[in-house]
Amino acid sequence: MTTPLLERLLNHKESANFIVIEDTILQSGYVLLKEFIKKVAKNQNRCVLLLCFEFSPEWFLENINSNKNLVIFDAYSKSDSYDFENDIISDLNYNFIKNIKDTSEIINILKDTIKKLSYSSYTLIIDSISPLLLIDTSLTFNFLKRISSCLTLSDINTNTNSNLIITVYHSDIPNYPSSGISGYLNNIEKNPEKYYMRLIHIILMNLMPDPTTANLLFNLSLTESQKKAKNELVLPYVKIQDQYEEKNRENTTTSGGNIFYEPDKNDDFDDEDPDDDLSI
């Protein structure tokens, strides 16, 4: 029966010096990363170098019984005031990294730590490579290359390189701003001549007659005298009474019926030209 690739990788039976675990919103990669840490920590001949950028080391070491072969590089807390449980901190080599942008400092700390240790093989576990990618992509690749060289030098006396680097990559996070252009800043240049010509065009348009009424044989507009006569005209079907007539309306006897109408402010008094509805 064929052993699955994942199981062979977890048991170090598959030749792989660099493993990238894809992490997305739909599928977290940290469950698999924790399983790698648990498997590697059981091998007392292999040293686990845990470099944390996004999570506290305590979170990764919750279910690990033996941590004597674990070395922590904490770039998450960036402060000496970070508190750990006593049963975890007592058996660990611990290093703080306060500036993740200075990759040379991280590499120097790793080199000095490896020189002080005497293990046959090393496994470097980086909780996430995405913070470095967000800073600079080329810097990240150079960082991984130099770290790989450090681990190779520690294994120079063996015939094969048994060292391993494992990291998590957030594939649903865009590499902004190092991998491309998000947008452009538009510079608006003012052209006074263009605005002047635009103003002349507006003035001429106001002086020119309406093309829809330019060729008509009759005039649709009213003169001032015509407008005045129109406003003074009392329509025959509108009867407006003053206050005196309103008070004495009940006492007034008439031979026939009367229609009393009080105009509303929204009423149409036929101010519009009836010819406006015609299609010309």
N, C-alpha and C positions, 0 to 999 in steps of 0.2 A: 504494500500500500504506500502510495506516494505521500510524503509529509508536506503539508502546506508551506508555502513560502514564508508566511508570517511566523509560523512556529519555528522554522529553521533560522530566521533572523533573530528571533527572541532567544534562541538557544545557542547563538553564535556558530551555527553549522553552515551558514551561507556566507560566502565571501562578499563583504560589502564594507567599504571604509567610510562611506558618507550616506546617511539615510535622511531624507526629508519627508516629514509627515504633513500632509495637507490638512489644514483646518479651515472650516467654513461655518457659517451660521447654522446650516442644516446638520452638519456632522462635525462634532468636536474631535480634534486630534489629540487632546490631552489625556483621554482615557488610555490610548495606545502608548503615549509617552510615559505615563505612570507605570504601565506594565513593563516597559523597557527598563525603567529605573529599578523596579522590583527584581527583575531577572538578573540584571547586571550586578546589583548589590549583593546577591547571594554568592557570587564568585569572589572569594577573599583574595585571590591572586590578581584580580583586576581592580584598578582604581577608577572610581567614578568622579569625574570633574563636572560639577553641576553649576552652570552659569545661568543666572536668573535675571531676566530683564523685565518681565511682565507680572510674575507671580512671586510670592514669598517662598523661600526654600522650605519653610515649615509645611506648606500645603503639599509639596511633592513627597515629603518624608512622613506623612501621616501613618501609613500602613507598613513601614519598613522596620523590621525588628532589629537588624544589625546594620549599623552605619559606620563601622570603624574604617571602612575603605572608601568613605565619601569625603570629598573636599568641596566646600561651598565657595562660590564666587558670587557675592550678592551685589548686583547692580540695580536691584528693585527698591530697596529701602533708602540707599544713599545716605544713611545716617547711622551713627554709632549707638543711637538710642533705641534701635529696633530690638524688641524683646522676644526671646525664644524660650521654649519650655526647657527646664533644667535637664531632663533626660535626653534631650536632643542635642543641646549645645555642648554637653560635657565631653562627648566623644568625637567631635568634629573639628577639622581644621577649617577656619572661617576667615574669609577675606572680603573686605568691603571695596566696592568700586563706585566712586562718586561721580564720575563723568563718563558716560557711555560714548560720547563723541570722540574721546581720546582712546582710540583702539590700540595705540602703541602702549599705553599704560596697562591695558588689559592683557596684552600679549606678554609684557614684561613680568606681570604678576604670575601668569601661568607658567612661564619659563622658570622663574625662581621657585615656584611650588614643586614643579616636576623634578628639579634638581635635588630637592630635599627628600623626595620620595624614592622608594626602591621597589617598584612594582614591575612585573614582566610586561604588562599591557595596560593601556588607558582607554577609557571611554569618556569623551567629552559630550555632555548633553546640554544643549542650549534651549531654554524653554520657548524662545521665539526669535527668529531671525528678522522679523518684520520691522522692529524698531530701528535696526541698523539700516535696513533698506530704505526707510523713510528719510534717513539722514543723507545717505549717499550710496548709490548702487555700486559704483566702482570701489568705494571704500570698503563695502561689505565683502566683495569678492577678494579683495586684497587681504582683508582680515582673515577670511577662511583659509586662504592659501598659506598665510604665515603660521596660523595655528596648526594646520596640517603638517607643516614642516617641523614645528616644535615636537609634535607627537612622533613623527618619523625618526627624529634624532634620538628620542628616548628608546626606540626599538632597533637601534642600529646593530646590536649584537645578535639579533635573531635573523633567521633566513627569510621569514615572511613578516609583513606588516600587519599585526593583529589589532592595531588601534582603530578606534571607531568614533565617528562624529555623528550625533543624532540631533536634529533640530526640527522645529515646527514652523510652518510658513502659512500665514493667513492669506489664502488666495483671493478672498473677497474684499480685500483692502487695496485700493489703488495706490500705486507708488507715486503719490504726489508729494512734493513738487519735483522730484529728481528725475522722473522718467518721461516727462513730456510737458507740453504747454497747456495750461488749463484755459487761458483766455488771452485777449489782447486789450491793451489800454489804448483807446482811440484818442488821438489828438485832434481837436476841432480847430481848424484854421479859419479865421474870419476874413471874408473878402468884402471890403467896403463897396467896391464897384458893383458887386453882385447884388448887395442889398439895395443900392441906389437904383439899379435897373428894375428890381422887383417893385420898389415904391412907385416908380414912373408907370409901370404896367398896371398897378392897382388904380392909380389916379385916372389913367386913360380908360380903364374898364368902367369906372363910375361916370365918366363923361359921355361915353358911347350909349346910344339908345338901346333899349331891350330888343334883341333880334326878333322876338316873337311878335312884337307890335310895330316894328319899323315900317313894314310895307302895307299896313292896313289903310283902307280908304276912309275910315271913320275914326273919331277920337273917343277913346275909352276913359280918358281922364276928365276931371272936373276942374273948372276954374274956381277962384275964391268966391265969386258971387254965387255960383251954382251950389257950392258947398254950404254957404250961409243960408240960402233959400231951402236947401234940403233939411238943414238942422231946425229951421223954424216951422217946418210943415207939421201940422197936427193931423195924425192919422184918424180917419173917421171911426174906427172901431175901438179906439182907446179913449176911455173917459176917466180923467183924474180929478178927483174932488179934493177940495181943501178941508182943513180941520173943521170949519164951521158946518159944512154940509155933512161931514161924517157924524158930528154930534147930533144933528137934527134929522138924521136919516129915518129914525123910527117914527118921528112925528110928521113926516112928509107923506102925503097921500097922492098917489098918482093913479091915473086912469088905466095905465097899462104896466107891463113888466119892464124893469130896467136891468141892465147888465152892469155890474160894478166890477171893475178890474183894477187891481193894484200891480203895476209893473215891477218885475224883479230885476235886480242888477244884471242877471245873466240872460235876460230876454233879448231877443234879436229884433231890433227896430228897423230891420231892412237897410242897415248901413252898407251892406256889401252890394257890389255891382252884380246884378243877375246874370250878366254876360260872362262872369268869371268861370262858370261851369261849362261854357261852350268849348268844344275842341276846335282850336284854330290851327 
